Amino acid sequence: MNVKVFDDRLSLIHLPAGIAAYFFPAFFIVFLFYELIEFCLKAEKRKEKVENFIGDLFEFFAGVSAVHFFMVVSGIC
């Protein structure tokens, strides 16, 4: 399986969404449901593959990880 990270322009939104989810944890639930619904609807039409779905989640968690890393290194958290 070849995971596709930042496969389209809309994927660039996932990184800031992950950053926002660090400060507003409920945003994670909204994002996860959005991704599941999007995947289910697009998978029927063969527009999105599992590789793209996993890539979207990776992009989101990269944002969460980046802000957490910054908080720890800067001594804020």
ChimeraX commands (.cxc) that place a marker at each C-alpha (Angstrom):
marker #1 position 0.00,0.00,0.00 radius 0.5
marker #1 position 1.35,3.41,-0.98 radius 0.5
marker #1 position -0.09,6.05,1.36 radius 0.5
marker #1 position -0.67,9.37,-0.39 radius 0.5
marker #1 position 0.11,12.40,1.76 radius 0.5
marker #1 position -0.95,15.86,0.54 radius 0.5
marker #1 position -2.52,14.31,-2.54 radius 0.5
marker #1 position -4.57,17.39,-3.46 radius 0.5
marker #1 position -4.96,21.06,-2.54 radius 0.5
marker #1 position -7.71,20.37,0.00 radius 0.5
marker #1 position -5.28,18.15,1.90 radius 0.5
marker #1 position -3.44,21.26,2.99 radius 0.5
marker #1 position -6.38,22.01,5.28 radius 0.5
marker #1 position -5.77,18.87,7.34 radius 0.5
marker #1 position -2.54,20.15,8.88 radius 0.5
marker #1 position -4.07,23.37,10.32 radius 0.5
marker #1 position -7.12,21.34,11.35 radius 0.5
marker #1 position -4.81,19.15,13.43 radius 0.5
marker #1 position -3.26,22.23,14.99 radius 0.5
marker #1 position -6.71,23.56,15.88 radius 0.5
marker #1 position -7.71,20.19,17.34 radius 0.5
marker #1 position -4.86,20.43,19.83 radius 0.5
marker #1 position -6.53,23.45,21.39 radius 0.5
marker #1 position -10.15,22.37,20.76 radius 0.5
marker #1 position -10.32,18.56,21.25 radius 0.5
marker #1 position -13.95,18.37,20.10 radius 0.5
marker #1 position -12.67,19.37,16.67 radius 0.5
marker #1 position -11.04,15.93,16.43 radius 0.5
marker #1 position -14.44,14.23,16.61 radius 0.5
marker #1 position -15.86,16.54,13.95 radius 0.5
marker #1 position -12.87,15.91,11.69 radius 0.5
marker #1 position -13.02,12.15,12.16 radius 0.5
marker #1 position -16.72,11.97,11.31 radius 0.5
marker #1 position -16.17,14.24,8.32 radius 0.5
marker #1 position -13.40,11.99,7.02 radius 0.5
marker #1 position -15.42,8.83,7.55 radius 0.5
marker #1 position -18.44,10.24,5.75 radius 0.5
marker #1 position -16.31,11.62,2.92 radius 0.5
marker #1 position -14.53,8.29,2.52 radius 0.5
marker #1 position -17.76,6.29,2.48 radius 0.5
marker #1 position -19.39,8.57,-0.09 radius 0.5
marker #1 position -16.35,8.81,-2.35 radius 0.5
marker #1 position -15.44,5.12,-2.01 radius 0.5
marker #1 position -18.77,4.16,-3.58 radius 0.5
marker #1 position -17.88,6.22,-6.65 radius 0.5
marker #1 position -14.24,5.03,-6.59 radius 0.5
marker #1 position -12.99,8.61,-6.13 radius 0.5
marker #1 position -11.10,7.97,-2.88 radius 0.5
marker #1 position -8.97,4.99,-1.95 radius 0.5
marker #1 position -7.90,3.75,1.44 radius 0.5
marker #1 position -4.43,5.18,0.79 radius 0.5
marker #1 position -5.92,8.68,0.52 radius 0.5
marker #1 position -7.98,8.22,3.70 radius 0.5
marker #1 position -4.94,7.12,5.69 radius 0.5
marker #1 position -2.95,10.00,4.20 radius 0.5
marker #1 position -5.62,12.46,5.35 radius 0.5
marker #1 position -5.45,11.10,8.89 radius 0.5
marker #1 position -1.65,11.26,8.79 radius 0.5
marker #1 position -1.79,14.92,7.73 radius 0.5
marker #1 position -4.18,15.70,10.58 radius 0.5
marker #1 position -2.08,13.94,13.20 radius 0.5
marker #1 position 1.07,15.60,11.82 radius 0.5
marker #1 position -0.55,18.92,12.75 radius 0.5
marker #1 position -1.42,17.71,16.24 radius 0.5
marker #1 position 2.09,16.32,16.70 radius 0.5
marker #1 position 3.79,19.48,15.41 radius 0.5
marker #1 position 1.98,21.78,17.82 radius 0.5
marker #1 position 2.53,19.41,20.73 radius 0.5
marker #1 position 6.24,19.18,19.90 radius 0.5
marker #1 position 6.44,22.98,19.77 radius 0.5
marker #1 position 4.66,23.29,23.12 radius 0.5
marker #1 position 6.98,20.80,24.81 radius 0.5
marker #1 position 10.19,22.21,23.35 radius 0.5
marker #1 position 9.24,25.78,24.21 radius 0.5
marker #1 position 8.40,24.75,27.77 radius 0.5
marker #1 position 4.78,25.89,27.59 radius 0.5
marker #1 position 3.38,22.42,28.23 radius 0.5
marker link #1:1,2 radius 0.2
marker link #1:2,3 radius 0.2
marker link #1:3,4 radius 0.2
marker link #1:4,5 radius 0.2
marker link #1:5,6 radius 0.2
marker link #1:6,7 radius 0.2
marker link #1:7,8 radius 0.2
marker link #1:8,9 radius 0.2
marker link #1:9,10 radius 0.2
marker link #1:10,11 radius 0.2
marker link #1:11,12 radius 0.2
marker link #1:12,13 radius 0.2
marker link #1:13,14 radius 0.2
marker link #1:14,15 radius 0.2
marker link #1:15,16 radius 0.2
marker link #1:16,17 radius 0.2
marker link #1:17,18 radius 0.2
marker link #1:18,19 radius 0.2
marker link #1:19,20 radius 0.2
marker link #1:20,21 radius 0.2
marker link #1:21,22 radius 0.2
marker link #1:22,23 radius 0.2
marker link #1:23,24 radius 0.2
marker link #1:24,25 radius 0.2
marker link #1:25,26 radius 0.2
marker link #1:26,27 radius 0.2
marker link #1:27,28 radius 0.2
marker link #1:28,29 radius 0.2
marker link #1:29,30 radius 0.2
marker link #1:30,31 radius 0.2
marker link #1:31,32 radius 0.2
marker link #1:32,33 radius 0.2
marker link #1:33,34 radius 0.2
marker link #1:34,35 radius 0.2
marker link #1:35,36 radius 0.2
marker link #1:36,37 radius 0.2
marker link #1:37,38 radius 0.2
marker link #1:38,39 radius 0.2
marker link #1:39,40 radius 0.2
marker link #1:40,41 radius 0.2
marker link #1:41,42 radius 0.2
marker link #1:42,43 radius 0.2
marker link #1:43,44 radius 0.2
marker link #1:44,45 radius 0.2
marker link #1:45,46 radius 0.2
marker link #1:46,47 radius 0.2
marker link #1:47,48 radius 0.2
marker link #1:48,49 radius 0.2
marker link #1:49,50 radius 0.2
marker link #1:50,51 radius 0.2
marker link #1:51,52 radius 0.2
marker link #1:52,53 radius 0.2
marker link #1:53,54 radius 0.2
marker link #1:54,55 radius 0.2
marker link #1:55,56 radius 0.2
marker link #1:56,57 radius 0.2
marker link #1:57,58 radius 0.2
marker link #1:58,59 radius 0.2
marker link #1:59,60 radius 0.2
marker link #1:60,61 radius 0.2
marker link #1:61,62 radius 0.2
marker link #1:62,63 radius 0.2
marker link #1:63,64 radius 0.2
marker link #1:64,65 radius 0.2
marker link #1:65,66 radius 0.2
marker link #1:66,67 radius 0.2
marker link #1:67,68 radius 0.2
marker link #1:68,69 radius 0.2
marker link #1:69,70 radius 0.2
marker link #1:70,71 radius 0.2
marker link #1:71,72 radius 0.2
marker link #1:72,73 radius 0.2
marker link #1:73,74 radius 0.2
marker link #1:74,75 radius 0.2
marker link #1:75,76 radius 0.2
marker link #1:76,77 radius 0.2
view
